[in-house]
Amino acid sequence: MKSINVHLKIATVSFLAIVLAGLVWLGITFVSRKFGIKLFENNVISTMGLASCILVCQYFVIKKYNNGRFSFDFIGLAFKQNSFKLLFIGIGVGTLMYFSWALILIVMKIVKFKGIGSTFCPVYNVTIGIISALVMSIFASFSEEILCRGIILNQLMQFKGKIFALIISSLIFTMCHTQYYHDFSALLSVFAMAILFG
């Protein structure tokens, strides 16, 4: 029997590791509900917990296939001299896009902004909302980049080429978002974003 390609094996193990991470997190939330702990029903804690489980699993996958060492170089995410500059530019562009999207929704009257500090929207709620969105974005995006654009995309590119790797990693990225987007057109836009990110 022909042995499986090492790059396909790493991508497959990485994918199975996120399935395991999801099951572990599901088990943690199930047990916590049995004991009446509703802390995990909070979106921020739930996202951070799942992302942390994914990161831990990917850490062990990288170590296993990189001679017992964890290295971002192994997954094509090497830090260079200008990496932090590019990181902050990326954060700035992402923040600008986030506020632009909010502005578009307000102008199109899809959402209504009722002011900071009014009875409808206290300052505390706005502050907590902004901090929560930032924390969730950092945890989720870091785990998604390591998984989809780090391990899976890079390993599949070495296995079958760029187009194949881009499509499969984007499908996995989209599949990871089915819990948030239940509409086909929304999932199609997530797939398109995954292609663009890849």
C-alpha positions in Angstrom: 0.0 0.0 0.0 1.3 3.4 -0.9 2.2 5.6 2.1 0.3 8.8 2.6 2.0 12.1 1.6 3.5 13.7 4.7 1.9 17.2 3.9 -1.5 15.6 3.4 -1.0 13.8 6.7 -0.1 17.0 8.6 -3.2 18.8 7.1 -5.5 15.9 8.0 -4.1 15.6 11.5 -4.5 19.3 11.9 -8.1 19.2 10.8 -8.9 16.2 13.1 -7.3 18.2 15.9 -9.8 21.0 15.5 -12.6 18.4 15.5 -11.2 17.1 18.7 -10.9 20.7 20.1 -14.5 21.3 19.3 -15.6 18.1 21.0 -13.4 18.9 24.1 -15.0 22.4 24.3 -18.5 20.9 23.8 -17.7 18.5 26.7 -16.6 21.3 28.9 -19.7 23.4 28.3 -21.9 20.3 28.7 -20.4 19.5 32.1 -20.5 23.2 33.2 -24.3 23.3 32.4 -24.8 20.1 34.5 -23.3 22.0 37.5 -25.3 25.1 36.8 -22.4 27.2 35.6 -23.7 29.5 32.9 -20.4 31.3 32.4 -19.8 29.5 29.1 -23.0 30.8 27.6 -21.3 34.2 27.2 -20.2 34.7 23.6 -16.8 36.1 24.5 -15.9 33.3 26.9 -17.2 30.7 24.5 -15.2 32.1 21.6 -12.0 32.4 23.7 -12.5 28.9 25.1 -12.9 27.3 21.7 -10.1 29.3 20.2 -7.8 28.3 23.1 -8.7 24.6 22.6 -7.9 24.9 18.9 -4.6 26.7 19.6 -3.5 24.0 22.1 -4.3 21.2 19.6 -2.4 23.0 16.8 0.5 23.6 19.1 0.9 19.9 19.6 0.4 19.2 15.9 3.2 21.6 15.0 5.5 20.1 17.7 4.8 16.6 16.6 5.7 17.2 12.9 8.5 19.7 13.5 11.0 17.5 15.5 9.5 18.3 18.9 9.8 22.1 18.4 7.1 24.7 18.1 8.0 27.2 15.4 5.9 29.7 13.3 8.4 29.1 10.5 7.0 25.6 10.1 3.6 26.9 9.1 4.8 29.7 6.9 4.2 32.4 9.5 7.8 33.5 10.2 8.4 36.7 12.0 10.7 39.0 10.2 12.1 42.5 11.0 9.0 44.3 9.8 6.4 41.8 11.0 5.2 43.8 14.0 4.9 46.9 11.8 2.8 44.9 9.3 0.8 43.4 12.2 -0.2 46.9 13.5 -1.0 48.1 9.9 -3.3 45.0 9.6 -4.9 45.8 12.9 -5.4 49.4 11.8 -6.9 48.4 8.5 -9.2 45.8 10.2 -10.4 48.4 12.7 -11.0 50.9 9.9 -13.0 48.3 8.0 -15.0 47.4 11.2 -16.0 51.1 11.8 -16.7 51.6 8.1 -19.1 48.7 8.1 -20.8 50.1 11.2 -21.1 53.5 9.5 -22.6 51.9 6.4 -25.2 50.1 8.5 -26.1 53.3 10.3 -26.3 55.4 7.0 -28.5 52.6 5.4 -30.7 52.7 8.6 -30.2 49.0 9.2 -29.0 49.8 12.7 -29.7 52.8 14.9 -27.1 54.4 17.1 -28.8 55.8 20.1 -25.8 57.6 21.7 -23.3 56.9 24.4 -24.4 57.4 27.9 -28.1 57.6 27.2 -30.7 55.4 28.9 -30.8 53.2 25.8 -27.0 52.5 25.6 -25.0 53.2 28.8 -21.3 53.9 28.5 -20.5 50.7 30.4 -22.4 48.6 27.8 -20.6 50.3 24.9 -17.2 49.9 26.6 -17.8 46.2 27.4 -19.0 45.6 23.8 -15.9 47.2 22.3 -13.5 45.3 24.6 -15.5 42.0 24.0 -15.4 42.4 20.2 -11.6 43.2 20.3 -10.8 40.2 22.5 -13.0 37.8 20.5 -11.5 39.1 17.2 -7.9 38.5 18.5 -8.5 35.0 19.8 -10.6 33.8 16.9 -8.5 35.3 14.2 -5.2 34.1 15.7 -6.5 30.5 16.0 -8.1 30.7 12.5 -4.9 32.0 10.9 -2.7 29.3 12.5 -5.1 26.6 11.5 -6.4 27.6 8.0 -3.8 29.9 6.6 -0.9 28.4 8.5 -1.0 24.6 8.7 -3.7 23.5 6.3 -3.0 26.0 3.5 0.7 25.6 3.6 0.7 21.8 3.8 -1.9 21.3 1.1 0.1 23.7 -1.2 3.1 21.4 -0.9 0.8 18.4 -1.4 -1.3 19.5 -4.5 -0.6 23.1 -5.4 -2.0 26.5 -4.6 -5.5 26.3 -6.1 -6.3 23.0 -4.4 -4.9 24.2 -1.1 -6.9 27.5 -1.3 -10.2 25.8 -2.0 -9.9 23.1 0.7 -8.6 25.5 3.4 -11.4 28.0 2.5 -14.0 25.2 2.7 -12.6 24.3 6.2 -12.7 27.9 7.2 -16.3 28.2 6.0 -17.2 25.0 7.8 -15.8 26.4 11.1 -18.2 29.4 10.7 -21.5 27.4 10.2 -22.4 27.8 13.8 -22.5 31.6 13.3 -23.9 31.9 9.8 -26.9 29.6 9.0 -27.8 31.2 5.6 -26.2 29.9 2.4 -25.5 33.3 1.0 -23.7 34.3 4.3 -21.6 31.2 4.1 -20.8 31.9 0.5 -19.5 35.4 1.5 -17.4 33.7 4.3 -16.0 31.3 1.6 -15.1 34.3 -0.6 -13.4 36.1 2.3 -11.5 32.9 3.0 -10.3 32.8 -0.6 -9.2 36.4 -0.3 -7.4 35.9 3.0 -5.7 32.8 1.6 
